[in-house]
Amino acid sequence: MATANGTALLQVSEFSLAGVDTTQRKTIVEGSVLLVPAVGSLASIAIHAGSGTGWAVNDEFSIAWCPGAIGQITAESLGVPSAIAIINSGANCTAATAATTTAITSGSTGTALTVTTVLTANAGQVAAITSWSITSNVCTFKAVNSFTTGGSQVLTVQGFTGSSSFLNGTYTTNSATSTTILVPLTHANASGTQQGVAVVQPTYITGGLPISYGFIDLAGLPNPVGTIGPLSVPTWIDVKTIAASAYNYQVNTTVTPNLLRILSGITEVSNTTAITADTVQFRAEFIKNAF
């Protein structure tokens, strides 16, 4: 099943100072918003050695060594679980073959369930696309990428604008190497040097995706802004689509971490929905040298 495992990365393209005095200077940061699977999020869970007693269908549980992860009982017999599912994939998890669980549903009597956890591959990684070409309905993206496990991976390509915006989308790869990503794309033969990015397709978490203020550069590598100190919560942040898509974006800055909500029209995208490829920009103001 699809699992909610997304996070929002801020890809800085430029920043500038805009202050009124030496004590109230601000740093304005601009760039793209990249939606990627959270590092250490769960790809799957399985019951370990038929364990558990006292469980009921729809009981939910937390999982050891996996902050924020929530599982759910989907089938049981005489209180012993026979099938489980992921409700929230968490982040910064450690894969385990017999992770303990704790019932979190009010009134649940479930105990002694242990699970085997598998983490999402390539989570948090960004492939920087440097050029592209289409031949016989196959698009080759030249890229500095980490998706080298071959074909059949679901990737989201985004960041292309103007006449190249048709390249934005979600693809199942034909093949991938450290320098190329090949995907099926029905289109006339063409090529270009416009740049974009590719990520493993994430899914949505109701209420919003955590925003990381550990900025990355245009190649997807960590690139902190020197004028922003460790108190890196913006005084304001504006996020919007620039691709005329049906989606709009809101940021909840009253919680920790800040959350990016995705809406289609005025309705929030459903939990565990695959995130549609879009070109999303942000502009934010931070207090300069907030140490």
C-alpha positions as CSV (number, residue, x, y, z in Angstrom):
1,M,0.0,0.0,0.0
2,A,1.0,3.6,-0.4
3,T,2.6,5.1,2.7
4,A,2.9,8.7,3.9
5,N,6.6,9.4,3.9
6,G,7.3,12.9,2.4
7,T,9.3,15.8,3.6
8,A,10.0,19.3,2.0
9,L,13.5,20.4,1.1
10,L,14.3,24.0,0.3
11,Q,16.6,24.4,-2.7
12,V,18.3,27.8,-2.5
13,S,18.8,29.7,-5.7
14,E,19.7,33.1,-4.3
15,F,19.5,35.2,-1.1
16,S,20.0,38.9,-0.2
17,L,20.1,41.2,2.8
18,A,17.3,43.6,3.4
19,G,17.7,45.4,6.7
20,V,16.9,48.7,8.4
21,D,19.7,48.7,11.0
22,T,22.5,46.6,12.4
23,T,20.3,44.8,15.0
24,Q,17.3,44.0,12.9
25,R,18.8,42.9,9.6
26,K,17.0,40.2,7.6
27,T,18.1,37.6,5.1
28,I,15.7,36.9,2.2
29,V,16.1,33.4,0.8
30,E,14.5,32.2,-2.5
31,G,14.4,28.9,-4.4
32,S,12.6,25.7,-5.2
33,V,10.7,23.4,-2.9
34,L,11.6,19.7,-3.5
35,L,9.2,17.1,-2.1
36,V,11.1,13.9,-1.3
37,P,10.8,10.8,0.9
38,A,12.0,11.5,4.5
39,V,15.4,10.0,5.4
40,G,14.9,6.8,7.4
41,S,11.1,6.5,6.5
42,L,9.5,3.1,6.4
43,A,9.0,1.3,3.1
44,S,7.3,-1.7,4.7
45,I,6.7,-3.6,7.9
46,A,6.0,-7.3,8.5
47,I,4.9,-9.3,11.5
48,H,7.9,-11.0,13.1
49,A,7.5,-14.7,14.0
50,G,3.7,-14.5,14.3
51,S,3.9,-12.5,17.5
52,G,1.3,-10.5,19.5
53,T,-1.8,-11.1,21.6
54,G,-4.9,-9.2,22.5
55,W,-5.0,-7.1,19.3
56,A,-8.1,-6.0,17.4
57,V,-8.5,-4.8,13.8
58,N,-7.8,-1.1,13.5
59,D,-5.6,-1.0,16.6
60,E,-2.7,1.3,16.0
61,F,0.8,1.0,17.4
62,S,4.1,2.9,17.6
63,I,7.3,1.1,16.5
64,A,10.7,1.1,18.4
65,W,13.6,2.7,16.7
66,C,11.3,4.6,14.3
67,P,10.3,8.1,15.5
68,G,6.8,9.1,14.3
69,A,6.0,5.8,12.6
70,I,2.5,4.3,13.2
71,G,1.3,0.9,12.2
72,Q,-2.2,-0.6,12.2
73,I,-3.7,-4.1,12.6
74,T,-5.6,-5.0,9.5
75,A,-6.4,-8.6,10.2
76,E,-6.2,-10.9,13.3
77,S,-7.4,-14.2,14.7
78,L,-8.2,-14.6,18.4
79,G,-6.1,-11.5,19.1
80,V,-3.1,-12.6,17.1
81,P,-2.3,-10.2,14.2
82,S,-2.2,-11.8,10.7
83,A,-1.7,-8.6,8.7
84,I,-0.5,-5.1,9.4
85,A,-0.1,-1.8,7.5
86,I,1.8,1.5,7.8
87,I,-0.3,4.6,8.7
88,N,2.7,7.0,9.0
89,S,6.2,6.1,7.8
90,G,8.1,8.3,10.3
91,A,11.7,9.4,9.8
92,N,15.2,8.7,11.0
93,C,14.3,5.1,11.6
94,T,16.7,2.2,12.1
95,A,15.8,-1.0,10.2
96,A,15.2,-4.0,12.5
97,T,14.2,-7.6,12.3
98,A,12.2,-7.7,15.6
99,A,11.3,-4.1,16.6
100,T,9.0,-3.9,19.6
101,T,5.7,-2.1,19.3
102,T,3.4,-0.3,21.8
103,A,-0.4,0.0,21.4
104,I,-1.5,3.6,21.1
105,T,-5.2,3.1,20.4
106,S,-7.3,4.0,23.5
107,G,-8.5,0.8,25.1
108,S,-6.4,-1.6,23.1
109,T,-5.1,-4.7,25.0
110,G,-2.6,-5.6,22.3
111,T,0.9,-6.6,23.5
112,A,4.0,-8.5,22.5
113,L,3.9,-7.7,18.7
114,T,7.3,-7.4,17.1
115,V,7.8,-6.3,13.5
116,T,10.5,-6.4,10.8
117,T,11.0,-3.0,9.2
118,V,12.5,-2.0,5.8
119,L,13.5,1.6,5.0
120,T,12.7,3.6,1.9
121,A,15.5,3.4,-0.6
122,N,17.2,6.7,-1.8
123,A,15.2,8.7,0.7
124,G,16.2,12.4,0.8
125,Q,18.4,12.1,-2.2
126,V,18.1,14.5,-5.2
127,A,19.4,13.8,-8.7
128,A,20.4,16.9,-10.6
129,I,19.4,16.7,-14.3
130,T,21.8,18.6,-16.5
131,S,20.3,17.8,-20.0
132,W,17.8,15.6,-21.7
133,S,17.0,14.0,-25.1
134,I,14.0,12.0,-26.5
135,T,14.5,9.3,-29.1
136,S,11.8,6.8,-30.1
137,N,9.6,7.7,-27.1
138,V,12.3,7.1,-24.6
139,C,13.6,10.1,-22.6
140,T,17.2,10.1,-21.4
141,F,17.9,12.5,-18.6
142,K,21.6,13.2,-18.1
143,A,22.0,13.4,-14.3
144,V,24.3,13.2,-11.4
145,N,22.2,10.7,-9.5
146,S,22.2,8.0,-6.9
147,F,19.4,5.9,-8.5
148,T,21.7,3.2,-9.8
149,T,19.6,0.1,-9.0
150,G,18.4,-0.3,-12.5
151,G,14.8,-0.1,-13.8
152,S,11.3,-0.1,-12.3
153,Q,11.8,2.7,-9.8
154,V,9.1,5.4,-9.5
155,L,10.7,8.8,-9.8
156,T,9.2,12.3,-9.8
157,V,10.9,14.8,-12.2
158,Q,10.2,18.5,-11.5
159,G,11.7,21.9,-11.9
160,F,11.3,22.3,-15.7
161,T,9.5,25.4,-16.9
162,G,8.3,27.1,-20.1
163,S,8.5,24.9,-23.2
164,S,10.2,22.1,-21.3
165,S,7.5,21.9,-18.6
166,F,6.1,18.8,-20.3
167,L,9.1,16.9,-18.8
168,N,7.7,17.3,-15.3
169,G,5.9,14.2,-14.2
170,T,6.1,10.8,-12.5
171,Y,7.9,8.0,-14.3
172,T,8.7,4.3,-13.8
173,T,12.3,4.0,-15.0
174,N,13.5,1.8,-17.8
175,S,17.0,1.9,-16.4
176,A,19.3,4.1,-14.4
177,T,23.1,4.6,-13.9
178,S,25.2,7.1,-12.1
179,T,24.9,9.4,-15.1
180,T,21.6,8.7,-16.8
181,I,17.9,8.0,-16.1
182,L,15.9,6.5,-18.9
183,V,12.1,6.7,-18.8
184,P,9.3,6.1,-21.3
185,L,7.8,9.4,-22.7
186,T,5.6,9.6,-25.8
187,H,6.8,12.7,-27.6
188,A,8.6,13.7,-30.8
189,N,12.4,13.4,-30.9
190,A,13.9,16.4,-29.1
191,S,16.7,17.5,-26.8
192,G,17.7,20.4,-24.5
193,T,20.0,21.6,-21.8
194,Q,17.4,22.8,-19.4
195,Q,17.9,21.6,-15.9
196,G,15.6,19.9,-13.4
197,V,15.7,17.4,-10.6
198,A,14.5,13.8,-10.0
199,V,13.6,12.2,-6.7
200,V,12.0,9.0,-5.5
201,Q,8.2,9.6,-5.5
202,P,7.0,10.5,-1.9
203,T,3.5,10.4,-0.6
204,Y,1.5,12.9,1.5
205,I,0.9,13.1,5.3
206,T,-2.4,14.6,6.3
207,G,-1.7,17.9,8.1
208,G,1.5,18.7,6.1
209,L,5.0,17.6,5.3
210,P,7.8,18.7,7.6
211,I,10.0,21.4,6.1
212,S,13.8,21.1,6.4
213,Y,15.7,24.4,6.8
214,G,19.0,22.6,6.1
215,F,19.1,24.2,2.7
216,I,20.4,22.3,-0.4
217,D,21.9,23.7,-3.6
218,L,20.9,23.3,-7.2
219,A,22.7,19.9,-7.3
220,G,20.8,18.7,-4.3
221,L,23.8,18.9,-1.9
222,P,23.7,20.5,1.5
223,N,24.5,24.2,1.2
224,P,23.8,26.3,4.4
225,V,23.3,30.0,4.1
226,G,26.0,31.6,6.1
227,T,24.0,34.6,7.3
228,I,21.3,32.3,8.9
229,G,22.1,31.1,12.4
230,P,20.9,27.9,14.1
231,L,17.6,29.5,15.1
232,S,16.5,28.9,11.5
233,V,12.8,29.4,11.7
234,P,11.6,32.1,9.2
235,T,9.7,35.1,10.3
236,W,7.6,34.4,7.2
237,I,7.6,32.0,4.3
238,D,5.6,32.1,1.1
239,V,5.2,28.9,-1.1
240,K,3.4,28.7,-4.4
241,T,3.3,26.8,-7.6
242,I,4.7,28.5,-10.7
243,A,3.5,25.9,-13.1
244,A,-0.2,26.9,-13.2
245,S,-1.1,23.6,-11.6
246,A,-4.3,22.8,-9.7
247,Y,-2.3,22.7,-6.4
248,N,-1.7,25.4,-3.8
249,Y,0.5,25.3,-0.7
250,Q,0.2,26.6,2.8
251,V,2.8,26.7,5.6
252,N,1.9,26.1,9.2
253,T,4.6,28.0,11.1
254,T,2.9,27.6,14.5
255,V,4.2,24.1,15.0
256,T,7.6,22.4,15.3
257,P,8.6,21.3,12.7
258,N,6.9,23.7,10.3
259,L,4.6,21.9,8.0
260,L,3.8,22.4,4.3
261,R,0.2,21.6,3.5
262,I,-0.8,20.7,-0.1
263,L,-4.3,21.5,-1.3
264,S,-6.1,20.8,-4.6
265,G,-8.4,23.8,-4.9
266,I,-9.5,24.4,-1.3
267,T,-9.4,20.7,-0.2
268,E,-6.3,19.1,1.4
269,V,-4.7,16.3,-0.5
270,S,-5.7,12.9,1.0
271,N,-3.4,11.0,3.4
272,T,-1.0,8.6,1.6
273,T,-1.8,10.2,-1.8
274,A,1.2,10.1,-4.2
275,I,2.4,13.7,-4.6
276,T,1.9,15.0,-8.1
277,A,5.0,16.5,-9.8
278,D,4.9,20.3,-9.7
279,T,7.2,23.3,-10.0
280,V,7.1,24.9,-6.6
281,Q,8.9,28.0,-5.4
282,F,9.4,29.6,-2.0
283,R,10.5,33.0,-0.6
284,A,11.3,33.4,3.1
285,E,12.7,35.9,5.5
286,F,15.1,34.9,8.3
287,I,16.7,37.0,11.1
288,K,20.3,37.5,10.1
289,N,22.9,36.0,12.4
290,A,20.2,34.6,14.8
291,F,22.6,32.8,17.3
